[in-house]
Amino acid sequence: MRPAALLFGLSCALIVAACGQTISDINLRPERHYQKTVSLVGQVSRLERLPGETLLELVGQRGGRILVKSTEPIEVEAGDWVSVKGLLVPEARVGDAVLYDVVVAEHVSRRGPPRIPDFM
């Protein structure tokens, strides 16, 4: 195999590996990510403000959805793109309800939509 082709293949593999987790990846096998810190980018589909906490539903580029719970005040609205860093837990209590596969957010920040569409 030619060195240029090998180098190109290796660089493509590194670029794909460098991409962070997507909501669809986490939804596919959530048990792999339980009790681990995850970083996500998604668009706020719905949000519910409760006393002392906020619950967001994020939609990824491929249509996957995930719930994010934050105890910090968040200044976002439905339709905004956000970046979330937090711990994925198997279950969390929000108000009187128990929800499953929830990201307990450490940090949520508003951002623009991704520049490169997620094709993979």
C-alpha positions in Angstrom: 0.0 0.0 0.0 1.3 3.4 -0.9 2.3 5.7 2.0 0.0 8.5 0.9 -3.0 6.3 0.9 -2.1 4.9 4.3 -1.6 8.4 5.7 -5.0 9.5 4.3 -6.8 6.5 5.7 -5.1 7.0 9.1 -6.0 10.7 9.2 -9.6 10.0 8.3 -9.8 7.5 11.1 -8.4 10.0 13.6 -10.9 12.7 12.5 -13.8 10.3 13.1 -12.4 9.1 16.4 -11.9 12.7 17.6 -15.6 13.5 17.2 -17.4 13.6 20.5 -20.3 11.5 21.5 -23.6 12.2 19.9 -27.1 11.8 21.4 -27.8 8.9 19.0 -24.6 7.1 20.1 -25.6 7.5 23.8 -29.1 6.3 23.1 -27.8 3.3 21.3 -25.9 1.9 24.3 -26.6 4.0 27.3 -25.2 1.4 29.8 -21.7 2.1 28.3 -21.9 5.7 29.4 -23.6 5.4 32.8 -21.8 7.3 35.6 -19.4 8.9 33.0 -19.1 12.5 32.0 -20.5 13.1 28.5 -20.4 16.2 26.3 -23.3 16.8 23.9 -24.5 19.3 21.4 -28.2 19.5 20.7 -31.2 21.7 20.0 -33.6 22.4 22.8 -36.9 20.8 21.8 -38.8 21.3 25.0 -38.0 22.7 28.4 -39.7 22.7 31.8 -38.8 25.1 34.6 -39.5 23.6 38.0 -38.7 25.1 41.4 -34.9 24.7 41.8 -34.3 22.8 38.6 -34.8 22.8 34.8 -35.5 19.9 32.5 -34.5 20.1 28.9 -35.2 17.7 26.0 -32.4 17.9 23.4 -32.6 16.7 19.9 -29.3 15.8 18.1 -28.6 16.2 14.4 -29.7 12.6 13.6 -33.0 13.0 15.5 -32.0 11.3 18.7 -33.4 12.7 21.9 -32.1 12.9 25.5 -33.2 14.5 28.7 -31.0 17.0 30.6 -31.5 18.0 34.2 -29.9 21.2 35.5 -30.1 22.7 39.0 -28.4 25.9 37.8 -30.6 28.6 36.1 -30.4 28.3 32.3 -31.2 31.1 29.9 -32.3 29.2 26.9 -35.5 28.7 24.9 -37.0 26.1 22.7 -35.1 26.1 19.4 -31.7 27.2 20.8 -28.6 25.1 20.3 -26.8 24.2 23.4 -23.6 22.5 24.5 -24.0 20.3 27.6 -21.4 18.7 29.8 -22.6 16.4 32.6 -23.0 12.9 34.1 -25.2 10.3 32.5 -27.2 8.6 35.2 -29.6 5.6 34.8 -32.3 7.4 36.7 -33.0 10.8 38.2 -35.9 12.3 40.2 -37.3 15.5 38.7 -40.2 16.9 40.7 -42.4 13.9 41.6 -41.3 11.8 38.6 -38.5 9.3 38.2 -36.9 9.6 34.7 -34.5 7.2 33.1 -31.2 7.9 31.1 -30.9 11.5 32.1 -27.8 13.7 31.8 -27.3 15.7 35.1 -25.7 18.8 33.7 -22.6 20.4 35.2 -22.5 23.1 32.6 -25.0 24.2 29.9 -24.1 26.9 27.4 -25.8 28.4 24.4 -24.1 28.0 21.1 -24.8 28.2 17.4 -25.8 25.2 15.2 -23.0 22.8 14.2 -21.1 24.0 11.1 -20.5 20.5 9.7 -23.6 18.2 9.4 -23.4 14.8 11.1 -23.5 12.3 8.2 -22.2 9.3 10.1 
